[in-house]
Amino acid sequence: MFDEETLKQVHKGMVGWWEKVKGSVADAREMKRFSTVSDLEIKPIYTPDDIKHLDYEDSIGYPGVYPFTRGCQPDMYRGRVWTFRMFSGFGSATDTNHRYHQLLRDGETGLSIAYDYPTLMGYDSDSPRSHAEIGKCGVAVDTLADFEVLMDRIPLGEVTVSHTINPAASVTWAMNLAVADKQGVNWDRLGGTLQNDMLKEFIAQKTFMCPPEPSIRLVRDIIEFGSMHVPRWNTISISGYHMREAGATAVQELAFTLADGIAYVQDVLDHTTLDVDTFAPRLSFFFDSHIDFFEEIAKFRAARRIWARIMKERFKAKNPRSCWMRFHTQTAGCSLTAQQPLNNIVRTSTEALAAALGGTQSLHTNSYDETLALPSDLAVTVALRTQQIIADETGVTNTIDPLAGSYFVEALTTEMEEKAWEYIEKIDGMGGMLAAIDQGFPQLEIADAAYRYQRQLDTGVKTLVGVNKHVSEDKAPIEILRIDEELEQQQIRRVRDVKRTRDNRRVAEALGDVRRACKSGANVMPHVIEAVKAYATEQEICDVYREIFGEYRDPGFY
């Protein structure tokens, strides 16, 4: 990046600068240690010397060109701004459909479904396991009848839909495809994303159903089916978000997410006839944007560069789109506080700006009241308007990757890349991510990081405004969204009505086909689609998975 003469001048200038100022700064023994949220140490000043080893075209380059550090698309937000995709769902399908139409009227450009806990785990509302959880952390979806209401008057050929669901992803996606058929929308017109990332469930989020190997088989079936029949759909969103929320550092989030991506690509290549360039262009990713502004921007830039190298060098991808890392970002839920909740608007704005400067493809901004309850209408509107102000008023969309070339940002990007590679190589040495999970490696690394950060908060080394500094007893009046307890009985009656009025012989035949596909190794998706069209419930299909593949119990690592 710089010639020897320039570097000599910089070194001479630094020596001269220090001689002038050292008398006016604190003694080195008394100086505070500055570090990122993830505890990467930060120097007081960065110069060309910190990035002297970088080759511009190989490390930074240009947007839309390998290694894609500066973005996947050549025009980035000058061509199209990121998708405003607000993660939302609560109560019944009717309640959530009303929220979706409100968001679309307010300018949201893509839907993102939040399912309730029973739906996430593959249980119907009338299961004893679902008691007191129905509609509480998302929308309750038991059958195709619920999904039809959820998507009522939403044109699936025009609006993309994201499903944040993992063990039961095949079922809710099948419902989406079935509703598209009812709307007369060909599958090649459908756009959206399925989270469908089971590895991170075993590491961090812990919504799992079957053991790792058959769980990955179901992921593979979805990737294969989508590549062949739903070409515009992102059939997996390889997710670091949940690991970060569990306490991972930015480097751990980056490394473990990419190691998961390696595992999925290798699994598809090992077990299907698909060429890497057939399915890799539709792989997508999902990251957290935490409160440390520059660390997050560096993380996003490093992620693109690492993934491009992985796809080109390890998997020999030929199609440039196979090397793209397209990712969704959500602002950090774990950074929000119940104390002084209006402060969360500022936190979310900062995190959203970092995501935009980092080149995200879509963005969810958390609502200020999410530490207290599901977001109110007002809070959701403020969160959406935050994105719109950043996109339309701040000027950050005018030029591409505006922080490129910053001595600090480039040095931090490279440091994160190097540290992430160390983790990836260690996981490779263990035999891959499945083997590492079996040994508890990522779980223990994240637990240790979470403990260290909490200790820093408890001792005041790190600041959390309103919690360990600038504390106030004043409480702002916050409207709380409360789910009507009657919803549970309404949803139970609804699913039982469907079971009573459907063609149960057809359901039994369809479930039998799912069972045979599970046993034979055939792709399950065609049979799951037929089952949901027969109005088989989500649990009935997931119970087949549990019957054939068994249920997983987390062994726990300490």
Number of C-alpha atoms within 10 A of each C-alpha: 14 14 8 10 9 12 16 12 11 15 15 11 12 14 11 11 11 11 10 10 9 11 9 7 10 10 9 9 6 8 9 9 12 14 14 17 19 19 16 16 11 13 10 7 9 15 15 18 16 15 21 15 12 15 12 13 13 13 19 21 17 21 18 18 18 24 26 29 32 29 29 24 21 15 14 22 21 13 10 11 17 20 18 24 28 28 22 23 28 26 25 24 26 18 15 23 23 13 17 25 17 14 22 17 10 12 15 21 18 22 25 21 22 23 27 24 20 28 28 24 23 30 23 25 31 20 11 9 12 19 12 13 18 29 30 24 19 25 28 31 32 30 25 25 19 21 20 22 18 25 21 18 11 18 13 24 16 13 15 21 21 23 23 20 26 28 25 24 27 25 28 28 23 22 27 23 21 21 22 20 14 11 17 11 17 15 19 14 15 21 19 18 24 26 22 30 26 30 29 25 19 22 23 21 15 15 17 23 25 21 17 19 13 16 22 22 19 24 25 23 22 23 26 21 17 21 20 13 12 20 19 18 24 25 32 27 25 27 30 26 27 22 27 26 20 17 23 27 24 28 25 24 25 30 27 25 26 25 25 22 25 20 17 24 18 15 15 22 15 10 11 11 10 16 11 19 18 16 22 23 21 23 24 23 25 24 30 28 33 31 23 17 19 19 23 26 26 27 28 30 29 30 26 26 26 22 22 23 17 18 25 17 10 11 17 14 21 12 15 18 20 22 29 27 29 23 21 25 27 24 27 23 23 15 16 26 21 16 19 19 21 19 15 22 20 15 21 28 20 19 28 29 21 24 29 25 25 28 29 29 26 21 26 25 27 29 29 29 25 20 18 15 17 21 23 17 16 12 21 23 18 16 22 22 17 21 24 16 12 17 19 12 10 11 10 17 22 14 13 21 22 13 17 18 15 14 18 21 20 22 22 24 24 21 17 25 22 16 14 26 18 13 19 23 14 15 21 16 12 15 11 18 27 19 14 18 19 15 13 17 17 25 22 16 14 22 17 15 19 19 13 15 19 14 13 15 16 14 11 12 15 19 15 16 14 16 15 14 12 9 12 11 8 8 10 10 8 13 14 15 15 13 17 10 14 8 17 23 13 12 23 16 14 18 20 14 11 18 16 10 9 13 13 14 10 16 21 15 15 23 24 16 18 25 20 16 17 21 13 9 10 13 18 22 21 15 22 27 23 21 28 28 22 21 24 27 27 29 23 20 24 24 19 17 24 17 13 15 18 14 14 14 12 10 8 8 11 8
